[in-house]
Amino acid sequence: MLYFHKELKEILKSNYQIQKAVEEKKFFKVDGGLYSDNPNVNYIEVIAKKYPSFVLYGDSAYYYHNLTDFIPPKIILATTKNDTIRSNFIKQVRLTDELFNLGITKTEISGIKFNIYDKERMLIELVRSKNKMGYDMYKEIIINYRKIIDELDMEKIERYLPFFPYEDRLFEMIQDEVF
């Protein structure tokens, strides 16, 4: 389990006891101000603890939705325009409040709960970024979307599209590429 310094201090009662517990390997310092009772911590668990309101986005979302086997070099998180992340392991994408809140869902992988955009939102993002993404990766994700076509909620896609520029063109692209 992960603990912020303040949480661990409530348990162990002092900074000295925290330091002693770390030296005795009862707790392990994972990140700045974050400790674990397990030496092997999944980094997505650290992200879920430190940034509980942010959302997995882009290549990270495609990976955790099992739409690609490409593991991004950095975890991509969407935030509102006013939020800031300071980490070498995270790429931050700032979105307007309206776009940020569109399609957020919770998922659980290996016992870790975190926010991620749903597959319908990520399909729209995929066709929007077609020209910015490598051809092979785009094709792999589209093929995987075709495999789960029955799982997709077309009504959600239609509800989301008006929030994006060129919604008619995006709808056509989705129809041509996936359906």
N, C-alpha and C positions, 0 to 999 in steps of 0.2 A: 504494500500500500504506500501511496505517496503522501507526504506531509510538507506543508509549508513550515518555515522556521517557527512562526508563531504557534502553529498547531502542535509542533513537537515540543516547544517550550512549555505549553500547557500540560503535556504529558510528563515530561522529564523535569520540569520546574526551574531549570536554569541553563544558561549558555554553557556553563562548565559541564553539566551532565550531558548535554548534547555533544560537546567535543569529546568527552570520555566515551560515549556510546559509539561515536564514529571511529575513534581509535580502537575500540574493542570489536569493531565490525558488527555491532548490533544494528546500526543504521549506516547508510551510505549517502554521501552527498552526491546528488544526481545533477543538479544545475544550481545556478545562483539562488540561494534561499529555499531550495527544494531537496528533500531527503526521502529515502526509501528504506523499507525494512528488507528489501530484496536487492542483491547486488546486480541482477540482470533486469533492467527495466526497458520495456518497449518504448521507443521515443514517442510514439503516438499517444501513449499514456501520459507522458510528460506534457505534451501539447494540450491534451484534454484537460489536465489539471491546471496548467498555467493560463490557458486561453479558452475557458469553457464556453464563451459566447461566440467565438469565431467559427468559421465554417470551412471544411475541406473543399477545395476548388480546383479546377483545371486538371492537370495530369494526375494529381493526387486523388481527386475524386474518381477519375476514370479507373485508376488502379484499385481503389478500395471498393468500387462497384464491380470489379472483375471484368472490366471491359478492355483492359490491356494488361500485358505482363511487364510493361516498362515501369521500372521503379524510378520515379523522378529523383534527381540528385538532392533536391530540397523539397520539404513539405510545403505545399502551396495553400495558404489560408486567405480567405476573403474576410475583409473587415469593413467597417464603415469608414468614411473619409477622415474622421477625427481620431481613429485608433492608431496606435503605433506598436509595432513588434520589434524588439531588439534581439535578434538571434541570427547566427550564421547558418542555421539549419532550416530556416523558414524563409520563403518568399512571400511577401505580403502583397495582396491585390486589394486596393481600396475601391469600394463601390458606393454608389449613392444609397441612402437608406432604403429607398424603394426597391432597388435591385438586390440589395443585400438580403432583405427579408423574404425574397421570392423563392420558394421551393426548398426551404430548410427542412431537413428531416434528421432524426436521430438514428444512428446505427450502432451496432455492437459487434466488435470483432475481437476474438480472444479475450472476452470479458471486459473489454474497454469500450465505454460508451462515448461517442463523439458526434458532433454536428457535421453533416455533409449535405450538399445539394442533391435533390432527388435525381433520378435518371432522366426524367423528362426535362428538367431545367438544364442538365448537363448536355442533353442532345441539342438543345437550342444553342448553348455555348459552343458546342462542337462545330455546328455548321457556320456559326458566326466567325470562328477562328480557323476555318478551313485553310485559308491562304497563309496563315502564320505557323501552321503545324506541318511537320514533315509528312510527306505523302504516305509513307508506309504506316506510320502510326495512325493517321487519319483513317486509312483503309481498314486497318485492324479493328479500330473502335467501331466503325460503321458496320463491318461484318458481324461484330459481336452484338450490336444493337439489333441487327436483322434477326439474330438467333433468339432474342427476347422480345420480339415484336408484340407477342400476345400479352406480355406483362406491362407494356407501356399504356399509360392513361392518356388517350388523345385529348380528352377534355381538359386535362391539366395543361397540356401543351398549348391548346387554344386559349386558355386563360392567361398563360404566361406571355404569349407572343406580343400582345399590345404594349407591353412594357419595353420592348426592344425596337430600335429603329429598323426600318425596312421589314416590318413584320410579314408583309405579303411575300416578299422574296424569300425570307427565312422559311415560311410555311411551304413554299414550292420546293425549296432545297430539301427539306425534311421528307416531303412526299416522294421526291425523285430518288433520294439516297437510301431511305429506309423502308418506306411502305410500298 
